[in-house]
Amino acid sequence: MSEDDLLHIGKGWSFPPAFNKASKGVERREGNNDIVESLQILLTTLPGERIYDGAYGCDLTPLLFEPFTVSLKTRLTDKIKNAVALYEPRVDLENVEFNLMLEEGIMYIALVYKIRSNNSRFNMVFPFYLKEGTEL
């Protein structure tokens, strides 16, 4: 990845902040790794949790209380697409896919996206852990 790409994509501290003993500094993320971490933070933050931006986040908790139907899948996809469009301007989200692993109680959410500054395509798989007793 070129230095020009990093200027457009960005770089920053890891979250949660971690320290590197070898470099005696803060762990940093850059390029697509920074975007992946940003998307993970977005998907795990409930609206209202951030003091300075109460709307930031993506509430995926309806899955915990409803059967996984086409209607719920559509609503979750819309929530994810809207949150990414609002809070991650570095990417264009192209597709959202769900893979349910009932035995493990995990729903994998795959985000397929294109980085706007260089048209590179990537995907990220986010494991969303379901509570025991969830009907799917």
VMD Tcl script that builds the backbone (N, CA, C; Angstrom):
set m [mol new atoms 408]
animate dup $m
set s [atomselect $m all]
$s set {name element resname resid chain x y z} {
  {N N MET 1 A 0.856 -1.165 0.000}
  {CA C MET 1 A 0.000 0.000 0.000}
  {C C MET 1 A 0.906 1.233 0.000}
  {N N SER 2 A 0.623 2.166 -0.863}
  {CA C SER 2 A 1.471 3.352 -0.980}
  {C C SER 2 A 1.202 4.351 0.149}
  {N N GLU 3 A 2.152 5.258 0.335}
  {CA C GLU 3 A 1.997 6.298 1.363}
  {C C GLU 3 A 0.786 7.173 1.051}
  {N N ASP 4 A 0.506 7.410 -0.243}
  {CA C ASP 4 A -0.652 8.214 -0.638}
  {C C ASP 4 A -1.957 7.523 -0.233}
  {N N ASP 5 A -2.010 6.177 -0.396}
  {CA C ASP 5 A -3.197 5.423 0.022}
  {C C ASP 5 A -3.421 5.566 1.518}
  {N N LEU 6 A -2.333 5.514 2.299}
  {CA C LEU 6 A -2.464 5.628 3.747}
  {C C LEU 6 A -2.995 6.992 4.151}
  {N N LEU 7 A -2.631 8.026 3.391}
  {CA C LEU 7 A -3.150 9.350 3.706}
  {C C LEU 7 A -4.662 9.394 3.556}
  {N N HIS 8 A -5.185 8.691 2.544}
  {CA C HIS 8 A -6.629 8.702 2.311}
  {C C HIS 8 A -7.366 7.699 3.196}
  {N N ILE 9 A -6.721 6.574 3.479}
  {CA C ILE 9 A -7.371 5.530 4.271}
  {C C ILE 9 A -7.202 5.811 5.751}
  {N N GLY 10 A -6.017 6.215 6.150}
  {CA C GLY 10 A -5.774 6.589 7.533}
  {C C GLY 10 A -4.999 5.560 8.317}
  {N N LYS 11 A -4.600 5.976 9.492}
  {CA C LYS 11 A -3.945 5.101 10.448}
  {C C LYS 11 A -4.191 5.666 11.829}
  {N N GLY 12 A -4.165 4.802 12.804}
  {CA C GLY 12 A -4.447 5.265 14.156}
  {C C GLY 12 A -4.146 4.205 15.182}
  {N N TRP 13 A -4.440 4.500 16.423}
  {CA C TRP 13 A -4.228 3.576 17.526}
  {C C TRP 13 A -5.114 2.355 17.379}
  {N N SER 14 A -4.638 1.247 17.894}
  {CA C SER 14 A -5.476 0.052 17.948}
  {C C SER 14 A -6.542 0.271 19.021}
  {N N PHE 15 A -7.606 -0.509 18.942}
  {CA C PHE 15 A -8.636 -0.410 19.964}
  {C C PHE 15 A -8.992 -1.810 20.423}
  {N N PRO 16 A -8.973 -2.070 21.692}
  {CA C PRO 16 A -8.583 -1.143 22.752}
  {C C PRO 16 A -7.090 -0.852 22.655}
  {N N PRO 17 A -6.679 0.302 23.169}
  {CA C PRO 17 A -5.263 0.662 23.087}
  {C C PRO 17 A -4.378 -0.423 23.702}
  {N N ALA 18 A -3.300 -0.732 23.000}
  {CA C ALA 18 A -2.335 -1.722 23.478}
  {C C ALA 18 A -0.942 -1.160 23.245}
  {N N PHE 19 A 0.000 -1.627 24.023}
  {CA C PHE 19 A 1.355 -1.100 23.917}
  {C C PHE 19 A 2.303 -2.181 23.433}
  {N N ASN 20 A 3.274 -1.753 22.623}
  {CA C ASN 20 A 4.258 -2.636 22.043}
  {C C ASN 20 A 5.564 -2.463 22.799}
  {N N LYS 21 A 6.025 -3.532 23.461}
  {CA C LYS 21 A 7.252 -3.445 24.249}
  {C C LYS 21 A 8.464 -3.186 23.372}
  {N N ALA 22 A 8.499 -3.801 22.194}
  {CA C ALA 22 A 9.663 -3.660 21.318}
  {C C ALA 22 A 9.844 -2.217 20.846}
  {N N SER 23 A 8.761 -1.595 20.404}
  {CA C SER 23 A 8.861 -0.218 19.901}
  {C C SER 23 A 8.657 0.816 21.000}
  {N N LYS 24 A 8.258 0.335 22.169}
  {CA C LYS 24 A 7.971 1.216 23.313}
  {C C LYS 24 A 6.959 2.296 22.937}
  {N N GLY 25 A 5.937 1.849 22.204}
  {CA C GLY 25 A 4.899 2.776 21.771}
  {C C GLY 25 A 3.547 2.096 21.712}
  {N N VAL 26 A 2.588 2.834 21.260}
  {CA C VAL 26 A 1.221 2.345 21.140}
  {C C VAL 26 A 1.086 1.527 19.853}
  {N N GLU 27 A 0.369 0.394 19.942}
  {CA C GLU 27 A 0.071 -0.391 18.742}
  {C C GLU 27 A -0.763 0.475 17.806}
  {N N ARG 28 A -0.454 0.403 16.511}
  {CA C ARG 28 A -1.175 1.207 15.538}
  {C C ARG 28 A -1.733 0.314 14.441}
  {N N ARG 29 A -2.797 0.775 13.832}
  {CA C ARG 29 A -3.400 0.101 12.681}
  {C C ARG 29 A -3.356 1.075 11.512}
  {N N GLU 30 A -3.171 0.527 10.331}
  {CA C GLU 30 A -3.190 1.391 9.155}
  {C C GLU 30 A -3.755 0.637 7.971}
  {N N GLY 31 A -4.161 1.389 6.968}
  {CA C GLY 31 A -4.730 0.796 5.767}
  {C C GLY 31 A -6.004 0.031 6.048}
  {N N ASN 32 A -6.145 -1.129 5.395}
  {CA C ASN 32 A -7.362 -1.923 5.558}
  {C C ASN 32 A -7.517 -2.428 6.987}
  {N N ASN 33 A -6.418 -2.684 7.696}
  {CA C ASN 33 A -6.524 -3.120 9.094}
  {C C ASN 33 A -7.228 -2.066 9.948}
  {N N ASP 34 A -6.968 -0.801 9.671}
  {CA C ASP 34 A -7.643 0.284 10.389}
  {C C ASP 34 A -9.139 0.291 10.068}
  {N N ILE 35 A -9.467 0.029 8.816}
  {CA C ILE 35 A -10.877 -0.015 8.401}
  {C C ILE 35 A -11.593 -1.197 9.055}
  {N N VAL 36 A -10.966 -2.360 9.059}
  {CA C VAL 36 A -11.579 -3.544 9.681}
  {C C VAL 36 A -11.846 -3.280 11.156}
  {N N GLU 37 A -10.878 -2.708 11.852}
  {CA C GLU 37 A -11.075 -2.412 13.268}
  {C C GLU 37 A -12.192 -1.383 13.464}
  {N N SER 38 A -12.251 -0.392 12.585}
  {CA C SER 38 A -13.302 0.616 12.659}
  {C C SER 38 A -14.681 -0.017 12.456}
  {N N LEU 39 A -14.795 -0.938 11.507}
  {CA C LEU 39 A -16.067 -1.621 11.266}
  {C C LEU 39 A -16.459 -2.490 12.454}
  {N N GLN 40 A -15.498 -3.156 13.067}
  {CA C GLN 40 A -15.790 -3.968 14.248}
  {C C GLN 40 A -16.299 -3.098 15.393}
  {N N ILE 41 A -15.676 -1.956 15.592}
  {CA C ILE 41 A -16.126 -1.033 16.636}
  {C C ILE 41 A -17.541 -0.548 16.347}
  {N N LEU 42 A -17.798 -0.207 15.083}
  {CA C LEU 42 A -19.127 0.264 14.695}
  {C C LEU 42 A -20.188 -0.798 14.973}
  {N N LEU 43 A -19.900 -2.059 14.623}
  {CA C LEU 43 A -20.885 -3.127 14.790}
  {C C LEU 43 A -21.084 -3.540 16.245}
  {N N THR 44 A -20.131 -3.235 17.113}
  {CA C THR 44 A -20.260 -3.625 18.516}
  {C C THR 44 A -20.679 -2.471 19.424}
  {N N THR 45 A -20.896 -1.303 18.859}
  {CA C THR 45 A -21.321 -0.147 19.647}
  {C C THR 45 A -22.822 0.050 19.478}
  {N N LEU 46 A -23.526 0.127 20.606}
  {CA C LEU 46 A -24.959 0.413 20.555}
  {C C LEU 46 A -25.173 1.916 20.464}
  {N N PRO 47 A -26.129 2.372 19.667}
  {CA C PRO 47 A -26.431 3.805 19.655}
  {C C PRO 47 A -26.727 4.281 21.084}
  {N N GLY 48 A -26.141 5.409 21.434}
  {CA C GLY 48 A -26.306 5.955 22.772}
  {C C GLY 48 A -25.110 5.714 23.675}
  {N N GLU 49 A -24.212 4.817 23.292}
  {CA C GLU 49 A -23.039 4.523 24.125}
  {C C GLU 49 A -21.972 5.608 24.056}
  {N N ARG 50 A -21.868 6.287 22.948}
  {CA C ARG 50 A -20.850 7.331 22.804}
  {C C ARG 50 A -21.409 8.656 23.295}
  {N N ILE 51 A -20.681 9.294 24.177}
  {CA C ILE 51 A -21.135 10.546 24.775}
  {C C ILE 51 A -21.265 11.647 23.734}
  {N N TYR 52 A -20.291 11.767 22.856}
  {CA C TYR 52 A -20.269 12.890 21.922}
  {C C TYR 52 A -21.011 12.631 20.618}
  {N N ASP 53 A -21.393 11.391 20.371}
  {CA C ASP 53 A -22.177 11.073 19.181}
  {C C ASP 53 A -23.136 9.942 19.535}
  {N N GLY 54 A -24.266 10.316 20.086}
  {CA C GLY 54 A -25.233 9.345 20.572}
  {C C GLY 54 A -25.841 8.462 19.502}
  {N N ALA 55 A -25.781 8.874 18.246}
  {CA C ALA 55 A -26.357 8.074 17.172}
  {C C ALA 55 A -25.371 7.041 16.627}
  {N N TYR 56 A -24.079 7.172 16.969}
  {CA C TYR 56 A -23.051 6.263 16.450}
  {C C TYR 56 A -23.312 4.838 16.925}
  {N N GLY 57 A -23.187 3.895 16.021}
  {CA C GLY 57 A -23.309 2.490 16.372}
  {C C GLY 57 A -24.282 1.768 15.465}
  {N N CYS 58 A -24.454 0.495 15.745}
  {CA C CYS 58 A -25.324 -0.349 14.928}
  {C C CYS 58 A -25.953 -1.385 15.853}
  {N N ASP 59 A -27.229 -1.238 16.135}
  {CA C ASP 59 A -27.911 -2.118 17.079}
  {C C ASP 59 A -28.319 -3.424 16.400}
  {N N LEU 60 A -27.557 -4.478 16.670}
  {CA C LEU 60 A -27.858 -5.791 16.105}
  {C C LEU 60 A -28.629 -6.674 17.080}
  {N N THR 61 A -28.979 -6.139 18.232}
  {CA C THR 61 A -29.624 -6.953 19.266}
  {C C THR 61 A -31.010 -7.498 18.918}
  {N N PRO 62 A -31.750 -6.972 17.924}
  {CA C PRO 62 A -33.037 -7.606 17.611}
  {C C PRO 62 A -32.908 -9.088 17.290}
  {N N LEU 63 A -31.768 -9.509 16.801}
  {CA C LEU 63 A -31.568 -10.921 16.496}
  {C C LEU 63 A -31.703 -11.776 17.752}
  {N N LEU 64 A -31.378 -11.214 18.871}
  {CA C LEU 64 A -31.420 -11.981 20.113}
  {C C LEU 64 A -32.829 -12.328 20.552}
  {N N PHE 65 A -33.815 -11.655 20.012}
  {CA C PHE 65 A -35.176 -11.828 20.499}
  {C C PHE 65 A -36.166 -12.270 19.426}
  {N N GLU 66 A -35.748 -12.390 18.194}
  {CA C GLU 66 A -36.659 -12.736 17.106}
  {C C GLU 66 A -36.112 -13.907 16.304}
  {N N PRO 67 A -37.010 -14.708 15.720}
  {CA C PRO 67 A -36.545 -15.756 14.814}
  {C C PRO 67 A -35.864 -15.127 13.594}
  {N N PHE 68 A -34.880 -15.811 13.054}
  {CA C PHE 68 A -34.139 -15.280 11.907}
  {C C PHE 68 A -34.937 -15.554 10.632}
  {N N THR 69 A -35.744 -14.584 10.252}
  {CA C THR 69 A -36.592 -14.683 9.063}
  {C C THR 69 A -36.014 -13.794 7.971}
  {N N VAL 70 A -36.598 -13.862 6.803}
  {CA C VAL 70 A -36.183 -12.998 5.702}
  {C C VAL 70 A -36.393 -11.536 6.089}
  {N N SER 71 A -37.485 -11.263 6.791}
  {CA C SER 71 A -37.769 -9.897 7.223}
  {C C SER 71 A -36.693 -9.379 8.182}
  {N N LEU 72 A -36.287 -10.206 9.147}
  {CA C LEU 72 A -35.255 -9.779 10.087}
  {C C LEU 72 A -33.913 -9.613 9.379}
  {N N LYS 73 A -33.601 -10.525 8.480}
  {CA C LYS 73 A -32.351 -10.429 7.706}
  {C C LYS 73 A -32.320 -9.114 6.924}
  {N N THR 74 A -33.440 -8.743 6.335}
  {CA C THR 74 A -33.531 -7.495 5.581}
  {C C THR 74 A -33.339 -6.290 6.493}
  {N N ARG 75 A -33.966 -6.309 7.663}
  {CA C ARG 75 A -33.817 -5.191 8.611}
  {C C ARG 75 A -32.384 -5.068 9.123}
  {N N LEU 76 A -31.765 -6.206 9.443}
  {CA C LEU 76 A -30.375 -6.175 9.901}
  {C C LEU 76 A -29.438 -5.689 8.802}
  {N N THR 77 A -29.665 -6.150 7.582}
  {CA C THR 77 A -28.843 -5.697 6.450}
  {C C THR 77 A -28.973 -4.197 6.272}
  {N N ASP 78 A -30.194 -3.672 6.341}
  {CA C ASP 78 A -30.407 -2.226 6.214}
  {C C ASP 78 A -29.714 -1.459 7.337}
  {N N LYS 79 A -29.805 -1.963 8.578}
  {CA C LYS 79 A -29.135 -1.291 9.696}
  {C C LYS 79 A -27.634 -1.231 9.485}
  {N N ILE 80 A -27.058 -2.349 9.054}
  {CA C ILE 80 A -25.612 -2.399 8.832}
  {C C ILE 80 A -25.219 -1.467 7.695}
  {N N LYS 81 A -25.946 -1.529 6.580}
  {CA C LYS 81 A -25.622 -0.666 5.432}
  {C C LYS 81 A -25.739 0.810 5.793}
  {N N ASN 82 A -26.787 1.180 6.530}
  {CA C ASN 82 A -26.956 2.583 6.923}
  {C C ASN 82 A -25.847 3.039 7.861}
  {N N ALA 83 A -25.490 2.195 8.833}
  {CA C ALA 83 A -24.430 2.562 9.781}
  {C C ALA 83 A -23.093 2.734 9.068}
  {N N VAL 84 A -22.777 1.833 8.161}
  {CA C VAL 84 A -21.508 1.932 7.427}
  {C C VAL 84 A -21.514 3.166 6.529}
  {N N ALA 85 A -22.635 3.435 5.871}
  {CA C ALA 85 A -22.718 4.622 5.013}
  {C C ALA 85 A -22.532 5.910 5.807}
  {N N LEU 86 A -23.067 5.943 7.027}
  {CA C LEU 86 A -22.978 7.148 7.855}
  {C C LEU 86 A -21.624 7.317 8.535}
  {N N TYR 87 A -21.035 6.215 9.000}
  {CA C TYR 87 A -19.884 6.331 9.892}
  {C C TYR 87 A -18.574 5.761 9.363}
  {N N GLU 88 A -18.552 5.209 8.187}
  {CA C GLU 88 A -17.296 4.739 7.606}
  {C C GLU 88 A -17.193 5.227 6.168}
  {N N PRO 89 A -16.829 6.522 6.009}
  {CA C PRO 89 A -16.813 7.128 4.679}
  {C C PRO 89 A -15.697 6.626 3.768}
  {N N ARG 90 A -14.796 5.826 4.286}
  {CA C ARG 90 A -13.685 5.332 3.458}
  {C C ARG 90 A -14.081 4.175 2.562}
  {N N VAL 91 A -15.276 3.588 2.806}
  {CA C VAL 91 A -15.658 2.401 2.043}
  {C C VAL 91 A -17.055 2.523 1.448}
  {N N ASP 92 A -17.277 1.745 0.408}
  {CA C ASP 92 A -18.610 1.515 -0.150}
  {C C ASP 92 A -18.951 0.067 0.150}
  {N N LEU 93 A -19.996 -0.150 0.932}
  {CA C LEU 93 A -20.419 -1.499 1.283}
  {C C LEU 93 A -21.177 -2.087 0.107}
  {N N GLU 94 A -20.689 -3.211 -0.393}
  {CA C GLU 94 A -21.296 -3.828 -1.570}
  {C C GLU 94 A -22.270 -4.947 -1.234}
  {N N ASN 95 A -21.997 -5.672 -0.143}
  {CA C ASN 95 A -22.864 -6.799 0.180}
  {C C ASN 95 A -22.731 -7.148 1.661}
  {N N VAL 96 A -23.819 -7.661 2.230}
  {CA C VAL 96 A -23.835 -8.169 3.597}
  {C C VAL 96 A -24.408 -9.577 3.525}
  {N N GLU 97 A -23.686 -10.540 4.085}
  {CA C GLU 97 A -24.130 -11.927 4.070}
  {C C GLU 97 A -24.137 -12.476 5.495}
  {N N PHE 98 A -25.025 -13.400 5.756}
  {CA C PHE 98 A -25.141 -14.003 7.084}
  {C C PHE 98 A -24.922 -15.503 6.982}
  {N N ASN 99 A -24.171 -16.046 7.926}
  {CA C ASN 99 A -23.955 -17.486 8.006}
  {C C ASN 99 A -24.199 -17.910 9.451}
  {N N LEU 100 A -25.269 -18.656 9.670}
  {CA C LEU 100 A -25.642 -19.070 11.014}
  {C C LEU 100 A -24.978 -20.394 11.375}
  {N N MET 101 A -24.366 -20.423 12.535}
  {CA C MET 101 A -23.767 -21.645 13.081}
  {C C MET 101 A -24.515 -21.941 14.376}
  {N N LEU 102 A -25.654 -22.607 14.249}
  {CA C LEU 102 A -26.550 -22.812 15.386}
  {C C LEU 102 A -25.891 -23.573 16.533}
  {N N GLU 103 A -25.077 -24.575 16.205}
  {CA C GLU 103 A -24.452 -25.381 17.242}
  {C C GLU 103 A -23.543 -24.534 18.126}
  {N N GLU 104 A -22.844 -23.598 17.529}
  {CA C GLU 104 A -21.912 -22.755 18.280}
  {C C GLU 104 A -22.568 -21.493 18.825}
  {N N GLY 105 A -23.774 -21.173 18.369}
  {CA C GLY 105 A -24.447 -19.956 18.811}
  {C C GLY 105 A -23.811 -18.700 18.231}
  {N N ILE 106 A -23.342 -18.804 17.005}
  {CA C ILE 106 A -22.663 -17.678 16.356}
  {C C ILE 106 A -23.316 -17.408 15.007}
  {N N MET 107 A -23.481 -16.153 14.694}
  {CA C MET 107 A -23.873 -15.750 13.358}
  {C C MET 107 A -22.702 -14.949 12.791}
  {N N TYR 108 A -22.149 -15.424 11.686}
  {CA C TYR 108 A -21.067 -14.701 11.034}
  {C C TYR 108 A -21.671 -13.722 10.042}
  {N N ILE 109 A -21.268 -12.471 10.171}
  {CA C ILE 109 A -21.732 -11.424 9.262}
  {C C ILE 109 A -20.554 -11.056 8.370}
  {N N ALA 110 A -20.699 -11.302 7.083}
  {CA C ALA 110 A -19.637 -10.988 6.128}
  {C C ALA 110 A -19.969 -9.669 5.438}
  {N N LEU 111 A -19.049 -8.732 5.525}
  {CA C LEU 111 A -19.190 -7.448 4.840}
  {C C LEU 111 A -18.226 -7.423 3.670}
  {N N VAL 112 A -18.755 -7.201 2.496}
  {CA C VAL 112 A -17.932 -7.068 1.298}
  {C C VAL 112 A -17.935 -5.589 0.941}
  {N N TYR 113 A -16.745 -4.997 0.862}
  {CA C TYR 113 A -16.666 -3.555 0.646}
  {C C TYR 113 A -15.506 -3.195 -0.276}
  {N N LYS 114 A -15.616 -1.984 -0.798}
  {CA C LYS 114 A -14.583 -1.438 -1.678}
  {C C LYS 114 A -14.057 -0.165 -1.030}
  {N N ILE 115 A -12.735 -0.050 -0.946}
  {CA C ILE 115 A -12.134 1.172 -0.422}
  {C C ILE 115 A -12.232 2.234 -1.506}
  {N N ARG 116 A -12.822 3.356 -1.162}
  {CA C ARG 116 A -13.098 4.404 -2.146}
  {C C ARG 116 A -11.838 4.990 -2.778}
  {N N SER 117 A -10.786 5.164 -2.004}
  {CA C SER 117 A -9.610 5.870 -2.516}
  {C C SER 117 A -8.820 5.074 -3.551}
  {N N ASN 118 A -8.916 3.750 -3.507}
  {CA C ASN 118 A -8.117 2.976 -4.463}
  {C C ASN 118 A -8.894 1.838 -5.136}
  {N N ASN 119 A -10.200 1.766 -4.914}
  {CA C ASN 119 A -11.078 0.754 -5.511}
  {C C ASN 119 A -10.671 -0.678 -5.196}
  {N N SER 120 A -9.957 -0.901 -4.106}
  {CA C SER 120 A -9.593 -2.253 -3.690}
  {C C SER 120 A -10.775 -2.880 -2.966}
  {N N ARG 121 A -11.038 -4.156 -3.290}
  {CA C ARG 121 A -12.145 -4.868 -2.655}
  {C C ARG 121 A -11.612 -5.744 -1.526}
  {N N PHE 122 A -12.345 -5.750 -0.431}
  {CA C PHE 122 A -12.002 -6.574 0.722}
  {C C PHE 122 A -13.276 -7.139 1.310}
  {N N ASN 123 A -13.112 -8.116 2.168}
  {CA C ASN 123 A -14.256 -8.568 2.951}
  {C C ASN 123 A -13.800 -8.766 4.385}
  {N N MET 124 A -14.744 -8.681 5.268}
  {CA C MET 124 A -14.491 -8.835 6.685}
  {C C MET 124 A -15.595 -9.713 7.234}
  {N N VAL 125 A -15.243 -10.661 8.084}
  {CA C VAL 125 A -16.245 -11.516 8.710}
  {C C VAL 125 A -16.277 -11.175 10.192}
  {N N PHE 126 A -17.466 -10.812 10.644}
  {CA C PHE 126 A -17.679 -10.396 12.023}
  {C C PHE 126 A -18.496 -11.463 12.741}
  {N N PRO 127 A -17.942 -12.089 13.798}
  {CA C PRO 127 A -18.724 -13.082 14.532}
  {C C PRO 127 A -19.642 -12.405 15.549}
  {N N PHE 128 A -20.941 -12.631 15.404}
  {CA C PHE 128 A -21.920 -12.081 16.333}
  {C C PHE 128 A -22.423 -13.232 17.178}
  {N N TYR 129 A -22.128 -13.199 18.474}
  {CA C TYR 129 A -22.462 -14.302 19.369}
  {C C TYR 129 A -23.900 -14.164 19.864}
  {N N LEU 130 A -24.646 -15.238 19.717}
  {CA C LEU 130 A -26.056 -15.256 20.106}
  {C C LEU 130 A -26.182 -15.737 21.537}
  {N N LYS 131 A -27.180 -15.235 22.228}
  {CA C LYS 131 A -27.443 -15.691 23.589}
  {C C LYS 131 A -28.073 -17.074 23.549}
  {N N GLU 132 A -27.860 -17.803 24.613}
  {CA C GLU 132 A -28.463 -19.135 24.735}
  {C C GLU 132 A -29.985 -19.006 24.681}
  {N N GLY 133 A -30.619 -19.935 23.978}
  {CA C GLY 133 A -32.077 -19.949 23.923}
  {C C GLY 133 A -32.636 -19.120 22.785}
  {N N THR 134 A -31.794 -18.530 21.944}
  {CA C THR 134 A -32.277 -17.737 20.819}
  {C C THR 134 A -32.931 -18.648 19.792}
  {N N GLU 135 A -34.111 -18.291 19.338}
  {CA C GLU 135 A -34.797 -19.049 18.292}
  {C C GLU 135 A -34.332 -18.561 16.937}
  {N N LEU 136 A -33.928 -19.502 16.090}
  {CA C LEU 136 A -33.542 -19.132 14.724}
  {C C LEU 136 A -34.306 -19.953 13.731}
}
mol reanalyze $m
mol bondsrecalc $m
mol representation Tube
mol addrep $m
